[in-house]
Amino acid sequence: MSLQDLGRLADFKTISGDAGTIVFWPFDIEDHPARAGWHIIGLIFARRGDLGEVPVGGFLWARRPSHLVGSSGSSPDGSVSATFEADKSTDGCQSPRFKFTLKSGGEVLAGGKVIAIVK
């Protein structure tokens, strides 16, 4: 990704808890990178805050430009999570929603499945 594309990132949002921090940088809905009909709507990563760790993350892709609204929270087991949903649906269908969770052991889950481990 070019530096010009990274310059399109809007103000970041952080969600912190005992397990660590989830950081989300949304792209401007009117000016975002796109490729082959897919739109990058944001960059998300998880970190535990330990020295020498390797955080994990990636881009969030969607078929249509979307402004995400989110909710966050931590749970009794120490995990921290962010749930994102597109702010509107133009086709009358329910807006897509997904949950990104960082567990206290460093496991990162997306949609309930382990996708990575912060080491």
Buried (B, 14 or more C-beta within 10 A) or exposed (E): EEEEBEEBBBEEBEBBBBBBBBBBBBBEBEEBBBEEEEBBBBBBBBBBEEEEEEBBBEBBEBEEBBBBEBEBEBBEEBBBBBBBBBEEEEEEEEBBEBBBBBBBEBBBBBEEEEEBEBE
